[in-house]
Structure formats: structure tokens, C-alpha cells
Amino acid sequence: MIKKKRITKSLSLFMAMALCVGNIAPVEIKAEPATEERNVMAGLEPTTNADEGY
């Protein structure tokens, strides 16, 4: 029982420290703007694998 209590305490301490470290150094992620907008199907003929007689 004492071993289980000790593991629980250690895990709680580890989780608390991880949360604190995560809040100390926040990181900003910026999305890159789209560089080019184009029609990927330009110049191609559409095809299908469906039967012609519905």
C-alpha cells in the first residue's frame, strides 16, 4: 500500500511540473500563407468509373 501511495505522489508531482513547464515558455505557431492558387484540373478532361446507364 505504501508503494502505491509513493507512486501516486511521484506521478502527481511529475504531472504538476509538466504543466508548469508548459506554461513558462509558450510557443507561437504561425501558418504560412498560401503561395499560389490555381485550378489543378485545368487542361484535363474529367473521367469517371461509373456506368453510363444509370
Secondary structure, DSSP 8 states (H G I E B T S, - for coil): -HHHHHHHHHHHHHHHHHHHHHHHS--------------TTTT------S-S--
